[in-house]
């Protein structure tokens, strides 16, 4: 008798496979020093470059504590991706500014990620893609409903 394959478990396995492949492609492209969190932060900073971004914003956006944000920012600054400047109005606040290297690194990693997605989705028809998206949306709604039920208890 064949063991039942649970969709959630298959999604988690696929996530692990995609993550390993992405990491490999980034290393092959010369980005072995960019961690996943650094990549997310670079993306956040690129999307928010028209507004002032502070360390507290990064902590809130990614759900990480103050000391972790400080450590990450120091490492990213050391690698030349950003600079942390003391705010002119409040010396306790650190404004985060993306450097040109940070912008270029973000753009290059996005290209690698886009290529991975194209390779991953080759031979998948538009109809199959739509069915997959519909199933994923239903599963997300199921989780939302579970969370609502838990909140009511």
BELUR-V122091 format. One line per field, one symbol per residue. ss: DSSP state (A for helix, B for strand, O for the rest). phi: phi as a letter, one per 40 degrees, with the letter a starting at -180 (. if undefined). psi: psi as a letter, one per 20 degrees, with the letter a starting at -180 (. if undefined). Layout:
BEGIN
ss: ???
phi: ???
psi: ???
END
This chain:
BEGIN
ss: OOOOOOAAAAAAAAAAAAAAAAAAAAAAOOOOOOOAAAAAAAAAAAAOOOOOBBAAAAAAAAOOOAAAAAAAAAAAAAOOOBBBBBOOOOOOOBBBBBOAAAAAAAAAAAAAAAAAAAAAAOOOOAAAAAAAAAAAAAAAAAAAAAAAAAAAO
phi: .cccccddccccccdcccccccdccccdcgbccccdcccccdcdcccbccbcbbdcccdccbgbcdcccdcccccccccgcabbbccccacccbcbbcccccccccccccccccccccccccgbcccccccdcccccccccdcdccccccccc
psi: ppppopggghggghgggggggggghgghjjliiorggggggggghghkiiqpprhhgggghjlqrghgggggggghghijhrqpqpphhoiipopppprghgggggghhhggggggggghjqjprhgggggghggggghghggghghghhhh.
END
